[in-house]
Amino acid sequence: MKKIDVLKRLFFDYTKKHLKKIAISLFFAMLVAGSTSAIAYLLDPAIEKIFIEKDQALILIIPILIIVAFATKGSSLYIAKVLMIGVSEEVRKDLQCDMLRNLISADTKLIDSKHTGKFISTLTNDVSHITNLISVGILNLFKDSLTLVGLLFVMFFQNWKLALIAIIMIPLATLAARTLGKRIGKVATEQMLKAGILNTYLIEIFKNHKLIKIFQREKYENNRADKFINDVKEKTKKIATVYVRSSPIMETLTGIMIAILIFYSGKLVLKNEIDINNFFSFLAAMMLAYQPVRSLATLNITIGQGLSAAARILPVIDEKSTLIENKNDTQININSGNIEFKNVVFKYRGDKEENILKAVDLKMLGGKMTSIVGHSGAGKSTILNLIPRFYDANSGDIQIDDQSIYKATISSLRKNISLVSQDTTLFDDTIRNNIAYANLDASQKEIEEAAEHSFASEFIEKLPQKYETIIGENGTRLSGGEKQRLSIARAMLKKSQIILLDEATSSLDAETENKIQEAINFLTKNRTTIVIAHRLSTILNSDKIYVIDSGRIAGEGTHDELLVNSTVYKNFYEKQIKKV
């Protein structure tokens, strides 16, 4: 995105609505500029009237005016900053909400293709740079520009020759800071990337903590952590170093400017071309101008960081779904629940390898259980993911009751589908809210019935807080079987016509698996059920079994039929059943 386009977006989408507050803030910025100029100007009459002419009448008035000027400057600056902080935090909220809304509704493929740490870094670090651009950049640009103009006016009023010398130094300072700003922009982008990697690593550490312990990889992970943290440190250090680099440059330029002015003004004083009070007033104005000059000179760094951050976050906000919905799409009506794949071809976006699914044709009868078996990577999970349109097929069609899912609204499609996976997803919330996630309007009675039919009530009732028990992040306080039963209860509460089971009973002991299987039997009764399972013992009674191998259908039929007609299935059976 071009910088001008980024600026337009930030203004029209996020800043324009706060123009009233910004205008008030800028008014107080004008008072800051005016009071600063007044302070410099008042030194002239203070020296002349009090110290030279010894005017008794003004000995009290001028100090009071100076106090008023400083008080006005301080209070006005406070109000201006508070208002702009308020605006910037509103912008922060809007940016983060827009980004999260888009991520929540984004395609599964977008989430799968990115590092989670990068999203977190964008949501936090980049948004902070943008809010800093608004709260600091806008205010300082206006305040310091007006202050500099006011002080230059005072300087010209005192002596135009000296003022011209001072003006010559300003472009030099700006040029130096501009060069440094470009360097910071580049390093800041690198720092954001490293911060994103570190965030991703932190997520992995928390998720895989037990794995680290059991394999005794604490030292290994400590070394990795040191590397990631050190990478961020080095980039952050670089940014800070470049920032600090501006200090000796600005200080040296300021010293040169003051030395030249003192030298030249000394000559003017000796020639009686300037009074001592004019000189001190001029010098005060020049010294006060040092701060806004430095601020304006380095402002491009803040602006550059903010615009670079906006250029990263806006594309995330603008990311459009690749799942196409047309205006003519209709509500899907599911009666029998028959599902049919017609010549379906699929490959993941950017995947240079061959197609995952290769012209797949299959039929899943409504109200019946269809199982899909095959080696890991054969395409089983892909088939499951295509039904609720987590991904779209590259070609071919998928129909439910003779209705193409690609001509139906996604919401009406997913409304009729429930998913129970081996990777049970739960929230750090109460048991009640985790079950009710399927239907937020469900009554307590409906929730308890779902828990009872899934056999989850057996352990829920033993808990001190029962349904109000907080289960921890992803259900860490529950066993694998307990988490799975909550997942099934949630699916029951949704009352969907189509049930997708992805290795729902894997990694469970025999007793727990029997309980889960009973719950699944209740869940899937008279519903269209598609099962993916490695354990053939769980699917022997399926109404139909498809064998998939290397993205193609390698066999179909009942268990007994496949034992005769499918070598691949027979090999599965012999390895898992006969040897037991």
PEPELIN-V766459 format. One record per pair of residues at least 24 apart in sequence whose C-alpha atoms are under 8 Angstrom apart, sorted by the first residue. I is the first residue (numbers start at 0). J is the second residue. Records with the same first field share a line. If there is no record, write none. Layout:
I=J / J
This chain:
0=310
2=306 / 310
5=306 / 309 / 310
6=306
9=309
13=90 / 93 / 94
14=86 / 90
17=86
20=82 / 83 / 86
21=82 / 83 / 86
23=79 / 82
24=78 / 79 / 80 / 82 / 83 / 138
25=79 / 138 / 141 / 142
27=75 / 76 / 78 / 79
28=75 / 76 / 79 / 138 / 141 / 142
29=142 / 145 / 146
30=71 / 72 / 75
31=71 / 72 / 73 / 75 / 76 / 142 / 146
32=72 / 142 / 143 / 145 / 146 / 147 / 149
33=146 / 149
34=68 / 69 / 71 / 72
35=68 / 69 / 72 / 146 / 150 / 287
36=146 / 149 / 150 / 153 / 284
37=65 / 68
38=65 / 68 / 69
39=150 / 153 / 280 / 281 / 283 / 284 / 287
40=153 / 280 / 284
41=65 / 280
42=276 / 279 / 280 / 283
43=276 / 277 / 279 / 280
44=276
46=276
47=276
79=138
80=134 / 138
83=133 / 134 / 135 / 138
84=134
86=133 / 134
87=130 / 131 / 133 / 134
88=130
90=130
91=126 / 127 / 129 / 130
94=126
95=122 / 126
97=316
98=122 / 312 / 315 / 316
101=315 / 316 / 317 / 318
102=315 / 316
105=318 / 319 / 320
106=320 / 321 / 322 / 389 / 390
107=389 / 390
108=348 / 389 / 390
114=195 / 196 / 199
115=195 / 198 / 199
116=194 / 195 / 196 / 197 / 198 / 199 / 200 / 202
117=192 / 194 / 195 / 196 / 198 / 199
118=195
119=195 / 198
120=191 / 194 / 195 / 198
121=191 / 195 / 308 / 311 / 312
122=312
124=191
125=191 / 305 / 308 / 309 / 311 / 312
126=308 / 309 / 312
128=301 / 304 / 305 / 308
129=304 / 305 / 306 / 308 / 309
130=305
131=301 / 305
132=301 / 302 / 304 / 305
136=298 / 301 / 302
139=294 / 295 / 298
140=295 / 298
143=291 / 292 / 294 / 295
144=291 / 295
146=288 / 291
147=288 / 291 / 292
150=284 / 285 / 287 / 288
151=284 / 285 / 288
153=281 / 284
154=280 / 281 / 284 / 285
157=277 / 278 / 280 / 281
158=273 / 277 / 281
161=260 / 263 / 264
164=256 / 260
165=256 / 260 / 285
168=252 / 256
169=292
172=248 / 249 / 252 / 292 / 293 / 296
173=295 / 296 / 297
174=296
175=245 / 248 / 296
176=245 / 296 / 297 / 299 / 300
177=296 / 297 / 299 / 300
179=241 / 242 / 245 / 300
180=297 / 299 / 300 / 303
181=300 / 303
182=241
183=238 / 241 / 242 / 300 / 304
184=300 / 303 / 304 / 307
186=234 / 237 / 238
187=234 / 235 / 238 / 304
188=307
189=234
190=231 / 234 / 235
193=227 / 230 / 231
194=231
196=227
197=227 / 228 / 231
200=224
245=297
249=293
253=289
322=388 / 390 / 391
323=405
324=405 / 406 / 407 / 408 / 409
325=406
327=406
328=406 / 407 / 408
329=406 / 407 / 408
330=407 / 408 / 411 / 412
331=402 / 404 / 407 / 408 / 411 / 412
332=400
333=399 / 400 / 415 / 496
334=400
335=365 / 366 / 400
336=364 / 365 / 366 / 399 / 400 / 496 / 497 / 526 / 527
337=362 / 363 / 364 / 365 / 366 / 398 / 399 / 400 / 401 / 527
338=362 / 363 / 364 / 365 / 397 / 398 / 399 / 400
339=363 / 397 / 398 / 399
340=395 / 396 / 397 / 398
341=395 / 396 / 397
342=394 / 395 / 396
343=392 / 393 / 394 / 395 / 396 / 397
344=392 / 393 / 394 / 395
345=391 / 392 / 393 / 394
346=392 / 393
354=550
355=381 / 549 / 550
356=381 / 549 / 550 / 551
357=550 / 551
358=395 / 551
359=550 / 551 / 552
360=552
363=527 / 529 / 543
364=527
365=526 / 527
366=524 / 525 / 526 / 527 / 528
367=525 / 526 / 527 / 528 / 541 / 542
368=523 / 526 / 527 / 528 / 529 / 530 / 541 / 542 / 543
369=527 / 528 / 529 / 530 / 541 / 542 / 543 / 544 / 545
370=529 / 530 / 531 / 532 / 538 / 541 / 543 / 544 / 545
371=529 / 530 / 531 / 532 / 544 / 545 / 546 / 547
372=531 / 532 / 533 / 544 / 545 / 546 / 547 / 568
373=533 / 546 / 547 / 548 / 568
374=547 / 548
376=549
377=547 / 548 / 549 / 550
378=547 / 548 / 549 / 550
379=531 / 547
380=501 / 531
383=499 / 501 / 529
387=412 / 413 / 416
414=495
415=495 / 496 / 497
416=495 / 496 / 497 / 498 / 499
417=490 / 493 / 495 / 497 / 498 / 499
418=490 / 498 / 499 / 500 / 501
419=486 / 487 / 490 / 498 / 499 / 500 / 501 / 503
420=500 / 501 / 502 / 503
421=483 / 501 / 502 / 503 / 504 / 505
423=473 / 482 / 483 / 486
424=473 / 486
425=472 / 473 / 474 / 482 / 486
426=470 / 471 / 472 / 473 / 474
427=469 / 470 / 471 / 472 / 473 / 474
428=468 / 469 / 470 / 471
429=466 / 467 / 468 / 469 / 470
430=465 / 466 / 467 / 468 / 469 / 470 / 485
431=466 / 467
433=485 / 489
434=485 / 486 / 488 / 489 / 492
435=489 / 492
436=489
437=489 / 490 / 492 / 493
438=492 / 493
441=492
445=492
446=488 / 492
449=488 / 489 / 491 / 492
450=484 / 485 / 488
452=488 / 518 / 521
453=484 / 485 / 487 / 488 / 491 / 515 / 517 / 518 / 519 / 521 / 522
454=484 / 514 / 515 / 518
455=481 / 484 / 485 / 488
479=507
480=507 / 511 / 512 / 515
483=515
484=515 / 518
487=518 / 519 / 522
490=522
491=522
496=526 / 527
497=526 / 527 / 528 / 529
498=523 / 526 / 527 / 528 / 529
499=528 / 529 / 530
500=528 / 529 / 530 / 531
501=530 / 531 / 532
502=530 / 531 / 532 / 533
503=532
505=532 / 533 / 534
534=575
535=571 / 572 / 575 / 576
536=576
